[in-house]
Amino acid sequence: MFGVPVEGMPKEIRNNAKAINFGIIYGISAFGLARNLGIEREEAGAYIKMYFERFPGIRDYMEETKAFARAHGYVKTIFGRRIWVRGVQSKNGQERQAGERQAINAPLQGAAADIIRRAMVRLPDALARSGLKARMLLQVHDELVFEAPKDEADALCKLAKDVMEAAPMPAASLSVPLTVEAKAGATWGAAH
């Protein structure tokens, strides 16, 4: 979004790019984006315009997804799971727009949920085969938290990363690589 290489990107720029990307997918207006980023509305509007110019396929995805949802009342994840969308066929404009925003978001969030569940199902067997004493404790959105002896931390990070990155396969093939970051720490907070 800002022409800055990912490697060594300052955290503030990364956070702003994420706010623009996710905001647009959720249907944010220039006013809302300006408020979120603490910038003028005109600058936010220019970011939104530039975003769609740079990534025209995203607008196509959004329009196609809304049309599909209006026609069928649901959307699907990349694994084929249906997510019914309330309000997308409403005659009330506000309800319909809220439904359209949900329709655009649901396949993305739904696919992420499907992928993390697939990883969670595979990890206990992978841990058993590896001989590691680690155990999966919980899921937090797109993260998995484990408990393991300190001397197993590196092996666990590699194993979890490998299993999570391969989770969509063979049911779905992604056109972009799924990359997982694995870290160890004495607490969940320390691992961030």
C-alpha positions as CSV (number, residue, x, y, z in Angstrom):
1,M,0.0,0.0,0.0
2,F,2.8,2.4,0.8
3,G,5.5,1.0,-1.5
4,V,7.6,-0.1,1.5
5,P,9.2,-3.6,1.4
6,V,7.8,-6.0,3.9
7,E,11.2,-6.8,5.2
8,G,12.1,-4.2,7.8
9,M,8.7,-2.4,7.5
10,P,8.1,-0.1,10.5
11,K,5.3,-1.3,12.7
12,E,3.3,1.9,12.3
13,I,3.2,1.5,8.5
14,R,2.3,-2.2,8.7
15,N,-0.6,-1.3,11.1
16,N,-1.9,1.5,8.8
17,A,-1.7,-0.9,5.8
18,K,-3.7,-3.5,7.8
19,A,-6.2,-0.9,8.8
20,I,-6.7,0.1,5.2
21,N,-6.9,-3.4,3.9
22,F,-9.3,-4.8,6.6
23,G,-11.3,-1.6,6.7
24,I,-12.0,-1.7,3.0
25,I,-13.0,-5.4,3.1
26,Y,-15.4,-4.5,5.9
27,G,-16.8,-1.6,3.9
28,I,-15.3,1.3,5.7
29,S,-15.9,4.8,4.4
30,A,-13.3,7.5,4.0
31,F,-14.7,9.1,7.1
32,G,-14.3,5.9,9.1
33,L,-10.8,5.3,7.8
34,A,-9.8,8.9,8.5
35,R,-11.0,8.5,12.1
36,N,-9.2,5.1,12.5
37,L,-5.9,6.4,11.1
38,G,-6.0,9.9,12.5
39,I,-5.8,11.5,9.1
40,E,-7.9,13.9,7.0
41,R,-10.9,12.4,5.1
42,E,-9.5,13.5,1.8
43,E,-6.3,11.5,2.4
44,A,-8.3,8.5,3.5
45,G,-10.4,8.7,0.4
46,A,-7.2,8.8,-1.7
47,Y,-6.0,5.7,0.0
48,I,-9.2,3.9,-0.7
49,K,-9.1,5.0,-4.4
50,M,-5.5,4.0,-4.7
51,Y,-6.2,0.6,-3.1
52,F,-8.9,-0.3,-5.7
53,E,-6.7,1.0,-8.5
54,R,-3.8,-1.1,-7.3
55,F,-5.9,-4.2,-6.5
56,P,-8.9,-4.2,-8.9
57,G,-9.5,-7.9,-8.3
58,I,-10.6,-7.0,-4.7
59,R,-13.5,-4.8,-6.0
60,D,-14.4,-7.6,-8.4
61,Y,-14.4,-10.1,-5.5
62,M,-16.6,-7.8,-3.4
63,E,-19.1,-7.2,-6.1
64,E,-19.3,-10.9,-7.2
65,T,-19.7,-12.0,-3.6
66,K,-22.5,-9.5,-2.9
67,A,-24.3,-10.6,-6.0
68,F,-23.9,-14.3,-5.1
69,A,-25.2,-13.7,-1.6
70,R,-28.2,-11.7,-2.8
71,A,-29.1,-14.5,-5.2
72,H,-28.6,-17.4,-2.8
73,G,-28.8,-16.0,0.7
74,Y,-25.4,-17.5,1.6
75,V,-21.7,-17.5,0.7
76,K,-19.2,-20.3,0.8
77,T,-15.7,-20.7,2.2
78,I,-12.9,-22.1,0.0
79,F,-13.7,-25.5,1.6
80,G,-17.4,-25.2,0.4
81,R,-18.9,-24.6,3.8
82,R,-22.0,-22.4,3.5
83,I,-22.5,-19.4,5.7
84,W,-26.0,-18.0,5.6
85,V,-26.1,-14.2,5.5
86,R,-28.9,-12.4,7.3
87,G,-30.3,-9.2,5.7
88,V,-28.5,-9.5,2.4
89,Q,-31.8,-9.8,0.6
90,S,-33.6,-7.2,2.7
91,K,-35.6,-4.3,1.1
92,N,-34.3,-2.1,4.0
93,G,-31.1,-0.4,2.7
94,Q,-29.2,-0.4,6.0
95,E,-30.0,-4.1,6.7
96,R,-29.0,-5.0,3.1
97,Q,-25.7,-3.1,3.3
98,A,-24.9,-4.8,6.6
99,G,-25.7,-8.1,5.1
100,E,-23.4,-7.3,2.1
101,R,-20.6,-6.4,4.4
102,Q,-21.1,-9.7,6.2
103,A,-21.2,-11.5,2.9
104,I,-17.8,-10.1,1.8
105,N,-16.2,-10.9,5.2
106,A,-17.7,-14.3,5.8
107,P,-15.8,-16.3,3.2
108,L,-12.5,-14.8,4.4
109,Q,-13.1,-15.2,8.2
110,G,-14.8,-18.6,7.5
111,A,-11.8,-19.9,5.6
112,A,-9.5,-18.7,8.3
113,A,-11.6,-20.5,10.9
114,D,-11.7,-23.7,8.7
115,I,-7.9,-23.6,8.3
116,I,-7.2,-23.2,12.0
117,R,-9.6,-26.0,12.8
118,R,-7.9,-28.3,10.3
119,A,-4.6,-27.5,11.9
120,M,-6.0,-28.2,15.4
121,V,-7.3,-31.6,14.3
122,R,-3.9,-32.6,12.8
123,L,-1.6,-31.4,15.6
124,P,-2.3,-34.0,18.3
125,D,-1.2,-36.8,15.9
126,A,1.8,-34.8,14.7
127,L,2.8,-34.2,18.3
128,A,2.4,-37.9,19.2
129,R,4.5,-38.9,16.1
130,S,7.2,-36.4,17.0
131,G,7.6,-37.7,20.5
132,L,7.3,-34.1,21.9
133,K,5.8,-33.7,25.3
134,A,4.1,-30.5,24.2
135,R,0.3,-30.1,24.4
136,M,-2.0,-27.7,22.7
137,L,-3.8,-25.5,25.3
138,L,-6.0,-23.1,23.4
139,Q,-6.9,-21.2,20.2
140,V,-7.0,-17.4,20.1
141,H,-8.4,-16.4,16.7
142,D,-5.7,-17.5,14.2
143,E,-3.2,-18.5,16.9
144,L,-2.6,-21.8,18.8
145,V,-1.0,-21.8,22.2
146,F,1.0,-24.7,23.4
147,E,2.7,-25.7,26.6
148,A,6.0,-27.5,26.3
149,P,9.3,-28.1,28.1
150,K,11.8,-25.3,27.3
151,D,14.2,-27.6,25.5
152,E,11.4,-28.6,23.0
153,A,10.4,-25.0,22.1
154,D,12.3,-24.9,18.8
155,A,11.2,-28.3,17.6
156,L,7.6,-27.5,18.6
157,C,7.7,-24.1,16.7
158,K,8.9,-25.9,13.6
159,L,6.3,-28.7,13.9
160,A,3.4,-26.3,14.5
161,K,4.5,-24.0,11.7
162,D,4.7,-27.0,9.2
163,V,1.3,-28.4,10.2
164,M,-0.4,-25.0,10.2
165,E,1.0,-24.0,6.8
166,A,-0.1,-27.3,5.3
167,A,-3.6,-27.2,6.9
168,P,-5.6,-26.3,3.8
169,M,-4.2,-29.2,1.8
170,P,-5.4,-31.3,0.1
171,A,-8.9,-29.9,0.2
172,A,-7.9,-26.4,-0.9
173,S,-4.9,-25.0,-2.8
174,L,-4.1,-21.4,-2.0
175,S,-2.7,-19.1,-4.7
176,V,-0.6,-17.2,-2.2
177,P,1.6,-18.9,0.4
178,L,0.1,-19.4,3.9
179,T,2.9,-18.3,6.2
180,V,2.9,-19.0,9.9
181,E,5.0,-17.3,12.5
182,A,5.9,-19.4,15.6
183,K,7.4,-18.0,18.7
184,A,8.2,-19.3,22.2
185,G,8.1,-17.5,25.5
186,A,7.5,-18.1,29.2
187,T,4.0,-16.7,28.7
188,W,1.6,-16.1,25.8
189,G,2.3,-12.4,26.1
190,A,6.1,-12.9,26.1
191,A,5.8,-14.9,22.9
192,H,4.4,-11.9,21.1
